[in-house]
Amino acid sequence: MPFSSLTDPVELARASAALDAAWNEVRLSLSDPYDERERTRLAYIVASLVAVAEDEDDLTQRAIERFRRALAS
């Protein structure tokens, strides 16, 4: 439950929208774009960044960057 720690409805909506936007971008670079494990991993990344992101776009970009760094290592 990646977003279970989010109690503010605004933060939850922002995280959900950022996850969808980030997933739409990163899934194109995956060998299996329907891999739910990778989407779940991205969701945990988004949840961990909600508190530090300025807005939904910032949250999306930070999540994409962190996800790609993790893939590269």
C-alpha positions in Angstrom: 0.0 0.0 0.0 2.3 2.8 -1.2 0.0 5.6 -0.5 -1.4 4.3 2.9 0.7 6.9 4.8 -0.9 9.8 3.0 -3.9 11.1 4.9 -4.4 14.5 3.3 -6.8 14.1 0.4 -5.0 16.8 -1.6 -1.6 15.0 -1.2 -3.3 11.7 -2.1 -4.7 13.2 -5.3 -1.4 14.8 -6.2 0.5 11.5 -5.6 -2.0 9.6 -7.7 -1.8 12.0 -10.6 2.0 12.2 -10.4 2.1 8.4 -10.4 0.0 8.2 -13.5 2.1 10.8 -15.3 5.4 9.3 -14.3 4.3 5.8 -15.2 3.2 6.9 -18.7 6.7 8.2 -19.3 8.8 5.5 -17.7 6.9 2.4 -18.9 8.0 3.1 -22.5 11.6 2.4 -21.5 10.8 -1.0 -19.8 11.1 -4.3 -21.4 7.6 -5.2 -20.1 5.6 -2.0 -19.9 2.8 -3.9 -18.0 5.0 -5.0 -15.2 3.0 -4.2 -12.0 6.1 -4.7 -9.8 7.7 -1.7 -11.5 4.6 0.4 -11.2 4.4 -0.5 -7.5 8.0 0.4 -7.1 7.4 3.8 -8.8 4.4 4.3 -6.5 6.6 3.9 -3.4 9.0 6.4 -4.9 6.2 8.9 -5.5 4.9 8.4 -1.9 8.4 9.0 -0.5 8.7 12.3 -2.4 5.3 13.9 -1.7 6.5 15.9 1.3 9.5 17.5 -0.6 7.9 18.2 -4.0 6.7 21.7 -4.8 3.8 20.6 -6.9 2.5 17.7 -9.0 4.9 18.4 -11.9 7.9 18.6 -9.6 6.7 15.3 -7.9 6.4 13.6 -11.3 9.9 14.7 -12.4 11.6 13.8 -9.1 9.9 10.3 -9.2 11.0 9.7 -12.8 14.6 10.7 -12.0 14.8 8.5 -8.9 13.2 5.5 -10.8 15.7 5.8 -13.7 18.6 6.1 -11.3 17.5 2.9 -9.6 17.2 1.2 -12.9 20.7 2.3 -13.9 22.3 0.9 -10.7 
